[in-house]
Amino acid sequence: MTPAINAAKKARIAFVVREYAHDPSCTSYGLEAAEKLGADPARVFKTLVADLGGELVVAVIPVSAMLGMKLLAKAAGAKKAAMAEAALVERTTGYILGGVSPLGQKKRLRTFVDASAQPHPTILVSGGRRGLDIEIAPLDLARMTAATFAPLVQ
């Protein structure tokens, strides 16, 4: 059990746990998940944490895409955005890099989900550790995290 799975259970939403053998030498965690789970990379989303100049926010985007910092800043109503420092991400979320889930974080952060998630019946997000994903409806994810859908990728 991870805090992400516990949060999904507590919310009583429909979800499926998808597990795979993580290769420790792999550094592209999201693409590894898509490949090993046999999922379309457009449906597998990574969880990134950005700093808006003192406020940390979560961006959930497709694993094959790059986060547009200007797009995230615009969605959040900020002047600029930059990737948050790794140690700060781990301390704030309670997860290690490559296993950061948008669900069950230690500190609830404002969350933005790329608009490309909306047409999919389900998407996959980290389940809270490397080698573990949760398949969930985008609207359930948005409800659980109070997320805003916005264009976030370049």
Order of alpha helices (4+ residues) and beta strands (2+ residues): alpha-beta-alpha-beta-beta-alpha-beta-alpha-beta-beta-beta-alpha-beta
